């Protein structure tokens, strides 16, 4: 297939370009800069210089192009978000950006659309010990300061699922890690002993950047229209254990311990590191997409895949 890829020069997008080309697809990659266009051309993709948030400019840049499918992997995040404001630009990409990409899909003749969603759309709270499946309500309102993030995730999926003439699929990714910016910044904080091991700790579901990309290829080829898929490794991890593992990989001292209540002054950070316990089930992705994580646990990813590609 010929794939129009948004977010093509990001960490996940760059990995996805390589995997799409390796699987025999061709890539039309959206980038905002000439530098990004040069990178895409070197990688074997055809670049399109446009800003996803400028609908008219995007459609003009795509005039005359054709594609079979669209993949939305654009975010504005360059590190693990610590404050609500850190997510607002990504919220806009999930809402207005998705709307612009749906218009772009029609303009290039695409009939398939795979979009990036996120596991925390299930809610920043304790979900108990049972694995959370795709049947659980997603992005429900009434979560206070988290509502803007919920609205954007809900809008992202609904636009893709309901666009006439388009087969939409959503990938509800776990927290990314691997050879990417957020992981490197966390490791740098660990070296400076600025990344504490908080107790009590949240429980998060992780996905290595390589496995996130391979799930997108699998969803492009095998995803069922109107279906969301949880994409995470096989072993959810308490956040303090993840912090200790990153510190060890960075050659840093053991992290300082901190009681969770000290983070209440920063509500988003507290929810992420203390209050949320969310164990994703990846059974549907395995059964319907034929997908398996190369790094089934964070330990595999940290010992075998943390510095891949460097």
Beta strands, then each sheet from edge to edge (+ up, - down):
strand 1: 2-6
strand 2: 26-31
strand 3: 46-49
strand 4: 69-72
strand 5: 112-118
strand 6: 167-173
strand 7: 175-177
strand 8: 197-199
strand 9: 203-204
strand 10: 206-208
strand 11: 227-231
strand 12: 237-238
strand 13: 257-259
sheet 1: 3+ 2+ 1+ 4+ 5+ 6+ 11+
sheet 2: 7+ 10+
sheet 3: 8+ 13+
sheet 4: 9+ 12-
end
